């Protein structure tokens, strides 16, 4: 009762229904500098990933930050390992990103977890292994069209799954019109399906929260209703009650 151990310990509680691999959080991981160096000097052929255009350098935002555009729907998660994704991202950053601050425009539009998402733990692992000077140069991450589940996960567990630096750099953008407050049109290419989805949200805003108010488009069907009492012989309610 009077004695206590001086050894530090921690308890990690993870939600099991989010489909998140807990192993990266339960094991101690260091950041070996040689991993970054190996990715920089790697002569691996990334032409297949380049052709997908899911991660590419574009223009600049109004603050002068260079833009890395990420289109989540273009990423084939089932066939690209986390290790190869990390090497590709490091390769792009070191070979294409000029000196100075940069930002990320991430388009979450129509992303399917099974097909397009590498997972929160993998993205956290990749970010954590970036050199500190690269992480410091990242100024903001514009998160376009966040779904209801994304909002809930990051609101409740974001500080745990993302490092403090990245968590506070997230900026949700529910409509493209709000993106233009920070980025001039033409500085970042918007895929057609992203623009089409944005138009849908503009006309049916509840869809942004996972609610489809009229999934069968019943409101667009011609009315087939009619009113009682418009027949040639009027309906005598008193007679009906006495029968």
C-alpha positions in Angstrom: 0.0 0.0 0.0 2.8 2.4 0.9 5.1 1.6 -2.0 4.7 2.4 -5.6 6.6 1.5 -8.7 8.6 4.2 -10.4 8.2 2.6 -13.9 6.0 4.5 -16.3 3.2 2.7 -18.0 0.3 3.6 -20.2 -3.1 2.3 -21.0 -4.5 2.6 -24.6 -8.2 2.1 -25.3 -9.2 1.7 -28.9 -12.7 1.6 -30.4 -13.1 -1.8 -32.0 -15.9 -0.8 -34.4 -13.8 1.6 -36.4 -11.8 -1.1 -38.2 -8.5 0.4 -37.1 -5.3 -1.6 -36.6 -4.1 -1.0 -33.1 -0.7 -2.5 -33.4 1.1 0.7 -34.4 -0.1 2.3 -31.2 0.8 -0.6 -28.9 4.4 -1.0 -30.0 7.2 1.5 -29.6 8.4 2.9 -32.9 11.4 5.0 -33.5 12.0 7.2 -36.5 15.2 5.9 -38.2 16.8 8.5 -40.3 18.0 5.9 -42.8 14.3 5.2 -43.8 14.0 8.8 -45.1 17.4 8.5 -46.8 16.5 5.2 -48.5 13.3 6.7 -49.9 15.2 9.7 -51.2 17.8 7.7 -53.1 15.5 4.9 -54.2 15.4 4.2 -57.9 12.1 2.4 -57.7 9.8 2.8 -60.6 6.7 4.7 -59.6 5.3 5.3 -63.0 2.2 3.2 -62.2 1.3 5.5 -59.3 2.2 8.6 -61.2 -0.3 7.7 -63.9 -3.1 7.6 -61.3 -2.6 11.3 -60.4 -3.8 10.9 -56.8 -0.8 12.8 -55.4 0.7 15.7 -57.3 2.2 19.1 -56.9 0.1 22.0 -58.3 -0.1 25.8 -57.7 -0.1 27.9 -54.5 -2.7 29.1 -52.1 -3.3 32.8 -51.3 -0.7 32.6 -48.5 2.0 31.5 -50.9 2.0 27.8 -49.8 2.7 25.4 -52.6 -0.1 22.9 -53.0 0.1 19.1 -52.9 -3.3 17.8 -54.3 -4.5 14.4 -53.0 -7.6 12.8 -54.7 -8.6 10.0 -52.4 -10.9 8.3 -55.0 -7.9 7.8 -57.3 -5.9 5.8 -54.8 -6.2 1.9 -55.2 -5.7 1.0 -51.5 -6.1 -2.8 -52.0 -3.1 -3.1 -54.3 -0.7 -0.6 -52.9 1.1 -1.5 -49.6 1.6 1.1 -46.9 5.4 0.8 -47.3 5.3 1.5 -51.0 2.9 4.4 -50.5 5.3 5.9 -47.9 8.3 5.6 -50.4 6.2 7.2 -53.1 5.2 10.2 -51.0 8.7 10.7 -49.7 10.0 10.5 -53.3 7.5 13.1 -54.5 8.3 15.5 -51.6 12.0 15.4 -52.0 12.1 15.5 -55.8 9.3 18.0 -56.5 8.6 20.2 -53.5 10.6 23.4 -53.6 11.9 25.1 -50.5 9.4 27.0 -48.4 6.0 26.3 -46.8 3.4 24.1 -48.5 -0.2 22.9 -47.9 -2.3 19.8 -48.8 -5.6 19.9 -50.6 -7.2 16.5 -49.8 -10.4 15.6 -51.7 -12.4 13.1 -49.8 -15.2 13.1 -52.3 -16.7 9.6 -53.0 -14.0 7.8 -51.1 -14.8 4.2 -50.2 -12.9 2.9 -47.1 -12.4 -0.6 -48.7 -11.3 0.7 -52.1 -9.5 4.1 -51.5 -8.5 4.5 -47.9 -5.0 3.2 -46.7 -6.2 3.7 -43.1 -5.7 6.3 -40.5 -2.9 4.4 -38.8 -0.9 4.2 -42.0 -1.3 7.8 -42.8 -0.3 8.7 -39.2 2.8 6.4 -39.6 3.8 8.1 -42.8 3.4 11.6 -41.4 5.3 10.7 -38.2 8.3 9.4 -40.2 8.6 12.6 -42.2 11.7 14.7 -41.1 10.7 17.4 -38.6 11.6 20.2 -41.0 9.1 18.9 -43.6 6.3 18.6 -41.0 7.1 22.2 -39.9 6.8 23.4 -43.5 3.2 22.0 -43.8 1.0 24.9 -42.9 -2.6 23.6 -43.5 -4.5 20.6 -44.8 -7.7 21.5 -46.6 -10.1 18.5 -46.1 -12.7 18.8 -48.9 -16.1 17.1 -48.6 -15.6 15.4 -45.2 -18.3 12.8 -44.6 -20.3 12.5 -41.5 -18.2 9.5 -40.3 -14.9 11.4 -40.9 -16.2 14.4 -38.9 -17.2 12.2 -36.0 -14.0 10.2 -35.9 -11.7 13.2 -36.1 -13.8 15.1 -33.6 -13.8 12.3 -31.0 -10.5 10.6 -31.7 -8.5 13.0 -33.9 -6.1 14.1 -31.2 -5.2 10.5 -30.5 -4.8 9.2 -34.1 -3.1 12.4 -35.4 -0.2 14.1 -33.9 -0.9 17.5 -32.3 0.8 19.4 -35.1 -1.3 17.8 -37.9 -4.6 17.8 -35.9 -4.6 21.6 -35.6 -3.6 22.1 -39.3 -6.8 20.4 -40.5 -9.3 22.7 -42.1 -12.7 21.2 -43.2 -14.1 22.5 -46.5 -17.7 21.4 -47.0 -18.1 23.3 -50.3 -15.7 24.4 -53.0 -17.0 27.9 -52.7 -15.3 28.1 -49.3 -12.0 26.8 -50.8 -11.8 29.8 -53.0 -11.5 32.0 -49.9 -8.0 30.5 -49.5 -7.0 29.4 -53.0 -7.6 31.2 -56.3 -9.5 29.3 -58.9 -7.1 27.7 -61.4 -4.4 27.1 -58.8 -5.7 23.5 -58.1 -7.4 21.3 -60.6 -10.8 20.1 -59.5 -11.9 16.7 -61.0 -15.3 16.7 -62.7 -16.8 14.2 -60.2 -15.8 16.4 -57.3 -17.5 19.4 -58.9 -20.6 17.3 -59.6 -20.8 16.1 -56.0 -20.4 19.7 -54.8 -23.4 20.7 -57.0 -25.5 17.9 -55.5 -24.6 19.1 -52.0 -25.5 22.6 -53.0 -29.1 21.6 -53.9 -29.5 18.9 -51.2 -27.4 20.1 -48.2 -28.7 17.3 -45.9 -26.7 14.8 -48.1 -23.6 16.3 -46.5 -24.6 14.7 -43.2 -25.5 11.3 -44.6 -29.2 12.1 -45.0 -30.9 11.7 -48.3 -34.2 13.6 -48.0 -35.8 12.2 -51.2 -33.9 9.1 -52.3 -36.7 7.9 -54.7 -37.2 11.4 -56.2 -40.9 11.3 -55.2 -41.1 15.0 -55.1 -40.4 15.1 -58.8 -43.3 12.8 -59.7 -46.5 14.3 -61.0 -49.2 14.5 -58.3 -51.9 11.8 -58.4 -53.8 13.0 -55.4 -57.5 14.0 -55.5 -60.0 15.5 -53.1 -63.2 14.1 -51.9 -66.3 16.1 -52.6 -65.6 17.0 -56.2 -68.0 14.4 -57.7 -71.2 15.3 -59.6 -73.2 14.0 -56.7 -71.8 15.6 -53.5 -71.0 13.4 -50.6 -73.4 13.8 -47.8 -71.5 13.0 -44.6 -74.6 13.2 -42.4 -76.4 10.5 -44.6 -73.3 8.3 -44.3 -73.3 8.5 -40.5 -77.0 7.6 -40.2 -76.7 4.5 -42.4 
